[in-house]
Amino acid sequence: MAKVTEKLLLEKGSPKATKLEQIKTLNLSKLTLKLEDLPVPLLSRLSSLECWDLSGNRLEEFPRRLELPALRHLDLSDNQMEDVTSLEALSGLEELKLEDNLYITVSDNHKLMVLLPKLRMYNGKDVTSSANHLRFVYSANLRTRIVAVWEKHFRLPDPVTAEKLSALSKDFATAACQQVRFGPSSVSDFTKWRVAIMAKAYLTSLTEPTKEPEIQDSPEPKETQVVPIKRKQLPSERISLTPRKKLRNSDLPESPAEGGPRESSRKVQMLTESSVSARTSPRKKSQPPPNLTPVRGAATPRRAAKARPIREEEVEGIKQKKKKEEGLQKEDVMSSFKSCGNTQPVSLKPLHVLQCHSKQDSREDFSTQLWACAFQPQTETGSGSRLAATCGGDSLCVIDCETGMVMKKYKVSGEEFFSLAWSTVLMTRGGGRSSSAQPCSVLAAGGKRGLVKLIHPRNNVAFGEFRASRKSLSVLRFNHRQGNFLFTGSYDNKIVMWDIGGVDSQYNYKVIQLLVLEVSSPPLHLCLPPSSPSQLLTACEDGLYFYKTQLETKSSNKSRSKEMEITFPVYEKEDKDHDYHTVDGLSFLTDDIVASKNFLHSSIYLWSLSRTTAQRPDKKSLRVSAVVLMELQWTSTEVPYLALNTCPARGYIVCGDDKGRLWTYHITDLQKNSFQSGKPVQPTQVLDWPSPMRKGLGGVEGPSINSVAMDPELQYLVALSDKNMVIVWKRD
């Protein structure tokens, strides 16, 4: 017998009423309800219900076919929910809570944002941006690949019959699910589910042209936001702005680090040198960003009735004032770049292309996505700057950039590495006295499983791990002044500062949590100002934030909120199709100048941290406007997470694009020759994709460059692609 009766609903509902149709709020929490306790015919009478609390029960799914047209808020937290598709009928739902449901995965989160077209708040967080990205941009990319599968392998039967269409629909959906491998494996369940729905809708649109298919909800790409056609020719791609993780994976066995230098067996044959060219003025379709340094003109007359002709001497005065202000602004910007030094531009040429992260060491693996790379600090050996660590898939590699040899390789079964960071800590020898301590380089890496792996590459030892989060780790960063302080950012919207201490000769160590920083969305990049390591800039899915991380000895509070949010001029261009708040590139060029870029924006901003933070933030929003010094022209793309990097000693900024190219900016050169107030500055050079050759298969098309790293003197540059290729460039 069902526990929920009309009498119970009238008792638990408000306002107090005699009819179910009059109830607007209903609290059925903590009644140990199961699915069979919720009768659909009875609950369907709650036609005015707006808010329903079902938390603390034992529901595995929501009653299917239960339509509540007025329902806007639903609390299903602390249940046993497994199937989120049962919520599909709640098309008007705006706020949903599903916290503490152990079986809800990141794929389920994705499904909810697509199933519920009006969902705005999820688990207390505003998901409007992420949801719109999944509904529109993500769907547009999937549709491109689905259409490619159809055009390559299928066609309509002749004649068209219901039986043939049914079989074709099933075969097409199956083939599309197998061939459209989109994003990291942790969201493959969502991708297959979405592709199956969209494939059937696409077939329906071919046979019933008058009916709008479900996948047409996404807006048609505009000229300024073209979806790269080339990305549909290889299976593994990523455009998700949402967490890449599975639910609390248990610890899986891992293999020891593989030792001994060896020549990588996964080199891809290079074309002749003449195939690598550089363009100094790349073609691009985009509208110029707004002026960054507007000139303040004379005030206009308040009333038209008092307007009078402006005399020639007044016009001349205004021109002189304008010219003077422009000169002062230019001088102001130039003074900010003095610390970059007077270096010469460099010439880079491709040296190696490696496939060292292949699944099962397969030569055919062009799908593993590589995410992070960094050069070893010069401590233990004189050749430290030649060694670069890279991560992607289930492996982490240490590469000698000169020889192209993979010196070390570390694999963890079931892991997907997203980030890594180098640091120098003290290793105590003998009795453990400080006088016997020697510096050693350690490598930290993390990803899908929420664990930080600690590795000492020189001794080929993976000496420890600790759990930094129950969700996936998105970014790791060591404090450059205090090498034992490690920051981890994760998809539970937290940044944690840890003290990993040092290690002894037996690799004993101790990890202590020092500080927790609350953020409103997953952090993508963490940067500490070179001269102020007690401050932190964090680039997130929904903006850029500034924190103070100075430890307070008298305070026991380990949690801390943002000091301010830093906004950019491009935010003024936002509309329903363009959300520029995601900051997916961040790096310091000098002690004060920051380079950053916003997803969907075709420029890179250079701005002053000191002048920005010197402003008084808005009391409510804590926002300040970035003091922009220069805007650099970049490509126009809808592919996110294409991170930039800087080489302060050489005054360089480098960022890859979705066609395998590297956009390079030499600041010394730019400030001498290319300063134009309010207009984006063209790159110093655009290095074309080197077009490596696959044996017997021809050239490889340009992939997306997810990350780049440079050694301090820019002798080497390492670029990571989303097609399992590490490209090493060398200074000519």
C-alpha positions in Angstrom: 0.0 0.0 0.0 1.3 3.4 -0.9 2.5 5.6 1.9 1.5 8.8 0.2 -2.2 9.5 0.5 -4.4 12.5 -0.2 -4.6 13.1 3.5 -0.8 13.2 3.9 -0.4 15.6 1.0 -2.9 18.0 2.5 -1.2 17.8 5.8 2.3 18.4 4.4 1.4 20.9 1.8 1.1 24.7 2.0 -0.8 26.9 1.9 -3.4 24.8 3.9 -6.1 23.8 1.5 -8.9 21.3 1.0 -7.9 20.5 -2.6 -4.6 19.1 -3.9 -4.8 21.5 -6.9 -4.3 24.4 -4.5 -1.0 23.3 -2.9 2.1 25.2 -3.9 4.7 23.9 -1.5 5.1 20.3 -0.4 7.5 18.8 2.2 7.8 15.0 2.0 11.4 14.8 3.4 12.7 12.0 5.6 9.8 9.7 5.2 11.9 6.7 3.8 9.8 6.9 0.7 10.5 4.5 -2.3 9.3 4.8 -5.8 6.3 2.5 -5.2 5.2 4.9 -2.5 4.5 7.7 -4.9 1.3 7.1 -6.9 1.4 9.0 -10.2 -2.4 9.5 -10.6 -2.7 11.1 -7.2 0.4 13.3 -7.5 -0.7 14.4 -11.0 -3.4 16.4 -9.3 -0.8 18.8 -7.8 -1.2 21.1 -10.8 -0.1 24.3 -8.8 2.8 22.7 -7.0 5.9 24.9 -7.3 8.3 23.6 -4.7 8.7 20.0 -3.6 11.1 18.6 -0.9 11.8 14.9 -1.3 15.2 14.9 0.5 16.2 12.1 2.9 14.2 9.3 1.3 15.1 6.1 -0.6 14.2 7.0 -4.1 16.2 5.3 -6.9 14.3 7.3 -9.6 11.6 9.8 -10.0 8.1 8.7 -11.0 8.1 8.6 -14.8 5.3 10.3 -16.7 4.6 12.5 -13.7 3.9 15.9 -15.2 3.9 18.9 -12.8 3.6 21.9 -15.1 4.1 24.5 -12.3 7.0 22.8 -10.5 10.1 25.0 -10.4 12.1 23.7 -7.4 12.8 20.1 -6.5 15.0 18.7 -3.7 16.1 15.1 -4.1 19.2 15.3 -2.0 20.2 12.4 0.2 18.4 9.7 -1.8 19.6 6.7 -3.8 19.0 8.2 -7.3 20.5 6.3 -10.2 18.4 7.1 -13.3 18.1 10.9 -13.9 16.3 10.4 -17.2 13.2 9.8 -15.1 13.1 13.6 -14.5 12.6 14.3 -18.2 8.9 15.2 -17.8 9.7 18.1 -15.5 10.3 20.5 -18.4 9.7 23.6 -16.3 12.1 22.8 -13.5 14.5 25.7 -12.7 16.2 24.5 -9.5 17.3 21.0 -8.6 19.2 19.5 -5.7 20.8 16.0 -6.0 23.6 16.2 -3.4 24.5 13.1 -1.4 23.2 10.7 -4.1 26.2 8.3 -4.2 25.4 6.9 -7.7 25.1 10.2 -9.6 28.0 10.6 -12.0 29.3 13.5 -14.0 27.5 12.0 -17.1 24.3 12.2 -15.1 25.0 15.9 -14.4 25.4 16.4 -18.2 22.2 14.6 -18.9 20.2 16.7 -16.5 21.3 20.0 -18.1 20.1 18.7 -21.5 16.9 17.0 -20.3 15.7 20.0 -18.3 15.7 23.0 -20.7 15.1 25.6 -18.0 17.4 24.3 -15.3 19.3 27.3 -13.9 20.4 26.2 -10.4 21.9 22.8 -9.6 23.0 21.8 -6.1 23.0 25.5 -5.1 25.2 26.6 -8.0 24.3 28.6 -11.1 24.8 26.3 -14.1 23.4 28.5 -16.7 26.7 28.9 -18.6 27.6 25.2 -18.5 24.0 24.1 -19.4 23.8 26.4 -22.4 27.2 25.2 -23.6 26.0 21.6 -23.5 22.7 22.4 -25.1 24.1 24.5 -27.9 27.9 24.5 -28.5 28.4 20.9 -27.5 25.4 19.7 -29.5 26.5 21.6 -32.6 29.9 19.8 -32.4 28.2 16.4 -31.9 25.9 17.1 -34.8 28.8 17.8 -37.1 30.3 14.4 -36.3 26.9 12.5 -36.5 26.3 14.0 -40.0 29.8 12.8 -41.0 29.0 9.3 -40.0 25.8 9.3 -42.0 27.4 10.7 -45.1 30.3 8.2 -45.0 28.4 5.0 -44.2 24.6 5.4 -44.7 21.9 6.4 -47.1 18.1 6.3 -47.1 16.5 3.0 -48.4 14.7 2.9 -51.7 11.8 2.6 -51.3 11.4 4.0 -47.8 9.3 1.8 -45.6 8.6 1.9 -41.9 10.3 -1.5 -41.3 13.5 -0.4 -43.2 13.6 2.9 -41.4 13.3 1.3 -38.0 16.2 -1.0 -38.8 18.2 1.8 -40.3 17.6 4.0 -37.3 18.9 1.4 -34.9 22.0 0.7 -37.1 22.8 4.4 -37.5 22.4 5.1 -33.8 24.7 2.2 -32.9 27.3 3.2 -35.5 27.2 6.9 -34.4 27.7 5.8 -30.7 30.7 3.8 -31.7 32.4 6.3 -34.0 31.7 9.6 -32.3 34.1 9.4 -29.4 33.9 12.9 -28.0 35.6 14.2 -24.9 37.3 12.3 -22.1 36.3 8.7 -21.3 34.8 9.8 -18.0 31.8 11.3 -19.9 31.5 8.6 -22.5 28.2 7.4 -21.0 26.7 10.9 -21.6 28.2 11.2 -25.0 26.8 7.9 -26.2 23.4 8.7 -24.7 23.3 12.1 -26.4 24.6 10.8 -29.7 22.0 8.1 -29.9 19.2 10.6 -29.4 20.6 13.1 -31.9 21.3 10.4 -34.5 17.7 9.2 -34.5 16.5 12.8 -34.6 18.7 13.5 -37.6 17.4 10.5 -39.5 13.9 11.7 -38.7 14.7 15.1 -40.1 15.7 13.5 -43.4 12.5 11.6 -43.8 10.2 14.2 -42.3 11.7 17.6 -43.4 8.8 19.6 -42.0 9.6 18.4 -38.5 12.3 20.2 -36.6 14.7 17.6 -35.2 15.7 17.8 -31.6 19.3 18.5 -32.4 18.4 21.7 -34.2 18.0 23.5 -30.8 21.5 24.6 -31.1 22.1 27.9 -33.0 23.7 27.8 -36.4 27.4 28.6 -36.2 28.1 32.2 -37.2 31.1 33.3 -39.2 32.9 34.3 -36.1 32.4 31.0 -34.3 33.0 28.3 -36.9 33.1 24.8 -35.7 36.3 23.3 -37.0 35.4 20.9 -39.8 38.7 19.0 -39.5 38.0 17.8 -36.0 35.3 15.4 -37.2 37.9 13.2 -39.0 39.5 11.8 -35.9 37.5 10.3 -33.1 38.8 11.8 -29.9 37.8 15.4 -29.3 36.8 17.5 -26.3 34.8 20.6 -25.9 33.2 20.0 -22.5 33.2 22.8 -20.0 32.1 20.5 -17.3 33.8 18.2 -14.8 35.6 15.2 -16.4 35.3 12.5 -13.8 33.5 9.3 -12.7 31.9 8.7 -9.4 34.5 8.0 -6.7 36.6 5.4 -8.4 38.2 3.0 -6.0 41.9 2.8 -6.0 43.1 0.7 -8.9 46.5 -1.1 -9.1 49.2 0.9 -10.7 52.4 -0.1 -12.4 55.8 1.0 -11.2 57.6 3.8 -13.1 59.3 2.4 -16.1 63.0 3.2 -15.9 65.9 3.5 -18.3 66.2 6.0 -21.1 65.0 4.8 -24.4 64.4 6.2 -27.8 60.7 6.7 -28.2 59.2 4.1 -30.5 56.4 6.4 -31.3 58.1 9.1 -33.3 56.2 10.3 -36.3 58.3 11.0 -39.5 58.7 14.7 -40.2 58.2 16.4 -43.5 61.1 18.3 -45.0 62.0 21.6 -43.5 60.4 23.5 -46.3 57.0 22.3 -45.1 57.2 24.3 -41.9 56.4 27.9 -42.5 55.5 30.9 -40.3 52.9 33.6 -41.0 53.1 37.0 -39.5 49.6 38.1 -40.4 47.2 35.1 -40.1 43.8 35.4 -41.6 40.9 35.5 -39.2 37.2 36.4 -39.2 36.3 38.3 -36.1 35.1 41.7 -35.1 37.7 44.0 -33.5 37.3 44.1 -29.7 36.3 47.4 -28.1 38.9 50.1 -27.6 41.0 49.4 -24.5 42.3 52.9 -23.9 39.5 55.3 -24.8 40.4 58.9 -25.1 38.5 61.2 -22.9 37.0 64.0 -25.0 35.5 67.4 -24.1 32.1 67.2 -22.4 29.1 67.7 -24.7 26.7 70.6 -24.0 23.9 69.7 -21.6 21.2 71.3 -23.7 20.9 71.6 -27.4 19.4 75.0 -27.0 22.7 76.3 -25.7 24.8 74.7 -28.4 27.0 77.1 -30.3 29.5 76.7 -33.2 33.0 75.6 -32.0 35.7 78.0 -32.9 38.7 76.8 -34.9 41.0 77.5 -31.9 38.8 75.3 -29.7 38.9 72.5 -32.2 42.7 72.7 -32.3 42.8 72.7 -28.5 40.7 69.5 -28.4 43.0 67.9 -30.9 46.1 68.8 -28.9 44.5 67.5 -25.7 43.6 64.3 -27.4 47.0 63.8 -28.8 48.6 64.5 -25.4 46.4 62.0 -23.7 47.1 59.4 -26.3 50.8 60.0 -25.8 50.5 59.7 -22.1 48.6 56.5 -22.4 51.2 55.0 -24.8 54.0 56.1 -22.4 52.1 54.6 -19.5 51.7 51.2 -21.3 55.3 51.2 -22.5 56.6 51.9 -19.0 54.7 48.8 -17.8 56.7 46.6 -20.2 60.1 47.9 -19.3 60.7 44.9 -17.0 60.4 42.6 -20.0 63.9 43.7 -21.1 65.2 44.3 -24.5 65.4 40.8 -25.9 65.6 39.6 -29.5 62.9 37.5 -31.2 63.7 33.8 -31.6 63.2 31.4 -34.5 61.7 28.0 -33.6 61.8 24.9 -35.7 60.1 21.5 -35.1 62.5 18.9 -33.8 60.4 15.8 -32.6 56.9 14.6 -32.8 56.3 11.8 -30.2 53.4 9.4 -29.4 54.5 8.5 -25.9 51.0 8.3 -24.2 49.5 5.7 -26.5 47.0 3.2 -25.1 48.7 -0.2 -25.0 51.6 1.5 -26.9 49.5 1.4 -30.1 50.9 3.2 -33.1 47.3 3.8 -34.2 46.3 5.8 -31.1 45.6 9.3 -32.3 42.8 9.8 -29.7 44.4 10.1 -26.3 44.2 13.8 -25.2 47.3 15.4 -23.6 46.6 18.1 -21.1 49.6 19.5 -19.2 53.4 19.9 -19.6 56.1 21.6 -17.6 59.9 21.8 -17.6 62.0 20.5 -14.7 63.6 23.2 -12.6 67.4 23.3 -12.7 68.4 21.8 -9.4 69.7 18.2 -9.4 71.4 18.2 -12.9 72.8 20.8 -15.2 70.5 19.6 -18.0 67.3 20.2 -16.1 65.9 22.6 -18.6 66.0 19.9 -21.3 63.6 17.7 -19.4 59.9 18.2 -19.8 57.1 16.3 -18.1 53.9 15.6 -20.0 50.6 14.0 -19.0 47.5 12.6 -20.7 45.5 9.4 -20.6 46.8 7.0 -17.9 50.4 8.0 -18.2 53.0 10.6 -17.4 56.3 11.0 -19.3 59.6 12.7 -18.7 61.2 13.6 -22.1 64.6 14.8 -23.1 63.8 17.5 -25.6 67.1 17.4 -27.3 67.2 13.7 -28.1 63.5 13.0 -28.1 64.0 10.1 -25.7 61.4 9.2 -23.1 63.5 9.1 -20.0 60.8 7.9 -17.6 57.2 6.8 -18.0 54.7 6.3 -15.2 51.3 4.6 -15.7 48.3 4.3 -13.4 45.6 1.9 -14.6 42.2 3.6 -14.6 43.6 7.1 -14.2 43.2 10.0 -16.6 45.8 12.7 -15.8 44.8 16.3 -16.2 47.5 18.3 -14.6 51.1 18.2 -13.2 53.6 20.5 -11.5 57.3 20.4 -10.6 58.8 21.6 -7.4 62.0 21.4 -5.3 61.8 20.0 -1.8 64.5 18.9 0.7 65.5 15.3 1.0 67.1 14.6 4.4 69.9 12.0 4.5 71.4 10.1 7.4 70.1 11.3 10.7 67.6 13.8 9.2 69.4 16.9 10.4 68.8 20.0 8.3 72.5 20.3 7.5 72.3 17.0 5.7 69.3 17.9 3.5 69.7 18.2 -0.2 67.3 19.7 -2.7 65.5 17.3 -5.1 63.0 17.8 -7.9 59.6 16.1 -7.3 56.7 15.9 -9.7 53.1 16.0 -8.6 50.3 14.8 -11.0 46.6 14.3 -10.6 43.4 13.9 -12.6 40.1 11.9 -12.7 40.5 9.9 -9.5 41.2 12.9 -7.2 44.5 11.6 -6.1 47.8 13.4 -6.2 50.8 11.2 -7.2 54.2 12.2 -5.9 57.2 11.1 -8.0 61.0 11.5 -7.8 61.9 11.1 -11.5 65.7 11.1 -11.0 65.6 8.0 -8.8 62.6 6.5 -10.8 60.5 6.3 -7.7 56.8 7.0 -7.3 57.0 7.4 -3.6 53.5 8.4 -2.5 50.0 9.6 -3.1 47.2 11.3 -1.1 43.6 12.1 -1.8 43.1 15.8 -2.5 39.4 15.5 -3.5 36.5 13.1 -3.9 36.1 14.5 -7.4 38.5 15.0 -10.3 41.5 17.3 -10.0 41.6 20.0 -12.7 44.9 21.9 -11.8 48.0 21.6 -9.6 50.4 24.4 -8.8 53.4 24.6 -6.4 54.4 27.8 -4.6 57.6 28.9 -6.3 58.9 30.5 -3.1 58.0 27.7 -0.7 58.3 24.5 -2.7 56.5 22.2 -0.2 53.3 24.2 -0.6 51.0 22.7 -3.2 47.7 24.0 -4.5 45.1 21.6 -5.9 42.0 22.7 -7.8 39.1 20.2 -8.2 35.6 19.8 -9.7 34.0 20.1 -6.3 34.7 23.9 -6.7 37.5 24.0 -4.1 41.1 25.0 -4.1 43.2 23.5 -1.3 46.7 24.5 -0.1 48.7 21.5 1.2 52.1 21.3 2.9 53.7 18.1 1.5 56.9 18.8 3.6 60.1 17.1 2.6 61.2 13.5 2.3 63.9 11.4 3.9 66.1 8.8 2.3 63.4 6.2 2.7 60.8 8.5 1.1 58.8 9.0 4.2 56.7 12.2 4.0 53.7 13.9 5.6 50.9 15.9 4.1 49.0 18.6 6.0 46.0 20.6 4.7 46.6 24.3 5.4 43.8 26.2 3.6 40.6 25.8 1.6 39.5 28.4 -0.9 35.9 28.4 -2.0 35.2 29.0 -5.7 31.9 29.1 -7.5 33.0 26.9 -10.4 35.8 24.4 -11.3 39.2 26.1 -11.3 41.2 25.8 -14.6 44.4 27.6 -13.9 46.2 28.8 -10.7 48.9 31.5 -10.8 51.0 33.0 -8.0 52.5 36.5 -8.6 56.3 36.0 -8.8 57.0 38.7 -6.2 53.9 38.0 -4.0 53.4 34.3 -3.5 50.9 34.9 -0.7 48.4 36.0 -3.4 46.6 33.7 -5.8 44.9 34.3 -9.1 42.5 31.5 -10.1 40.9 31.2 -13.6 37.6 29.4 -13.4 34.7 28.3 -15.6 32.8 31.4 -14.6 35.5 34.1 -14.2 38.8 35.2 -12.7 39.3 35.6 -8.9 41.9 37.0 -6.6 42.7 35.5 -3.2 45.0 36.1 -0.3 46.7 32.9 0.9 48.8 34.3 3.8 48.4 31.8 6.7 47.2 33.4 9.9 48.7 31.8 13.0 46.0 33.1 15.4 43.1 32.0 13.3 41.8 28.5 13.2 39.6 29.2 10.2 41.0 27.2 7.3 38.3 28.3 4.8 38.6 31.6 2.8 36.5 33.5 0.3 37.6 35.6 -2.7 39.0 39.1 -2.2 37.7 40.2 -5.6 36.5 39.2 -9.0 38.4 40.7 -12.0 36.3 41.5 -15.0 37.3 42.1 -18.7 36.0 44.5 -21.4 34.7 41.6 -23.5 32.0 40.8 -20.9 30.1 43.8 -22.3 29.7 41.9 -25.5 27.9 38.9 -23.9 24.5 37.8 -25.2 22.5 34.6 -25.1 24.9 32.9 -27.5 28.2 34.2 -26.1 29.4 33.8 -22.6 33.0 35.0 -22.2 33.4 34.4 -18.5 35.4 31.2 -18.8 39.1 32.1 -18.4 41.0 29.2 -20.0 44.4 30.8 -20.2 46.5 32.5 -17.5 50.2 33.2 -16.9 52.5 35.9 -15.6 54.7 37.7 -18.0 56.4 39.9 -15.4 56.0 40.5 -11.7 53.0 42.6 -12.5 51.8 41.9 -16.1 49.4 39.0 -16.5 48.4 37.4 -19.8 44.9 35.8 -19.9 42.4 34.8 -22.4 38.6 34.1 -22.3 36.9 31.2 -24.1 35.2 32.3 -27.3 37.2 35.6 -27.4 39.6 36.0 -30.3 42.2 38.1 -28.3 44.6 37.7 -25.4 44.6 40.4 -22.7 47.8 41.8 -21.1 46.8 43.6 -17.9 48.4 45.0 -14.7 47.7 43.1 -11.5 48.9 45.9 -9.2 46.8 48.6 -10.8 43.8 46.3 -11.0 43.9 45.2 -7.4 44.6 48.8 -6.2 41.0 49.6 -7.2 38.3 49.5 -4.6 36.0 46.6 -5.5 32.2 46.9 -5.6 30.8 46.2 -2.1 28.3 43.6 -3.2 29.8 41.9 -6.2 33.5 42.5 -5.2 34.2 43.2 -8.9 37.0 45.3 -10.3 37.8 45.9 -14.0 41.1 44.7 -15.2 43.5 47.5 -16.1 44.2 46.3 -19.7 47.6 47.4 -21.1 47.4 45.7 -24.5 45.3 43.3 -26.5 46.9 40.6 -28.7 45.2 39.2 -31.7 44.5 35.5 -31.5 42.4 33.0 -33.5 38.6 32.6 -33.5 37.5 29.2 -32.2 34.9 27.5 -30.1 37.3 24.9 -28.7 37.9 25.6 -25.0 41.0 24.8 -22.8 43.6 25.9 -25.3 46.0 27.2 -22.6 48.6 29.9 -23.1 52.0 30.2 -21.5 54.8 32.8 -21.1 58.6 32.9 -21.0 59.4 36.0 -18.9 63.1 35.9 -19.5 62.7 36.2 -23.2 59.5 38.4 -23.1 57.4 35.8 -25.0 53.8 34.7 -24.9 52.7 31.5 -26.8 49.3 30.0 -27.4 48.3 27.2 -29.6 45.0 27.0 -31.6 42.6 24.4 -33.0 44.6 23.9 -36.2 47.9 22.9 -34.7 49.5 26.4 -35.0 51.4 28.3 -32.4 50.8 32.0 -32.0 53.9 33.7 -30.7 54.2 37.3 -29.3 57.5 38.9 -28.5 56.7 41.8 -26.3 59.9 43.7 -26.9 59.1 43.6 -30.6 55.5 44.4 -30.2 56.0 47.5 -28.0 58.5 48.9 -30.5 56.6 48.4 -33.6 53.0 47.5 -33.1 51.4 49.7 -30.4 48.0 51.0 -31.6 45.7 52.3 -28.9 42.6 50.3 -28.7 43.4 47.8 -31.4 44.5 44.2 -31.1 48.2 43.8 -31.8 49.1 41.2 -34.4 51.3 38.3 -33.4 55.1 38.4 -34.0 54.8 35.0 -35.8 52.4 32.2 -36.3 54.2 28.8 -36.5 52.3 26.5 -38.8 51.5 22.9 -37.9 54.6 20.9 -39.0 52.4 18.2 -40.8 54.2 15.0 -39.6 53.8 12.0 -41.8 52.2 8.7 -40.7 53.8 5.7 -42.2 51.8 4.7 -45.2 48.9 7.1 -44.3 50.2 10.5 -45.3 50.2 13.7 -43.2 48.4 14.3 -40.0 46.0 17.2 -40.0 46.6 20.0 -37.4 45.0 19.1 -34.0 44.1 21.3 -31.2 47.1 22.4 -29.1 45.9 22.0 -25.5 49.0 23.2 -23.7 52.5 24.7 -24.3 55.6 25.0 -22.1 58.9 26.7 -22.6 62.2 26.4 -20.7 63.5 29.6 -19.0 65.7 30.6 -22.0 63.4 29.4 -24.7 65.8 26.9 -26.1 62.9 24.4 -26.3 59.1 24.6 -26.6 56.8 21.7 -26.0 53.3 21.6 -27.4 50.6 19.0 -26.5 47.8 18.1 -28.8 44.4 16.4 -28.3 45.6 13.7 -30.8 48.3 12.0 -28.7 51.2 14.0 -30.1 53.9 15.8 -28.2 55.6 18.3 -30.5 59.0 19.6 -29.5 60.3 22.8 -31.1 63.9 24.0 -30.8 65.4 27.4 -31.0 67.2 27.8 -34.3 
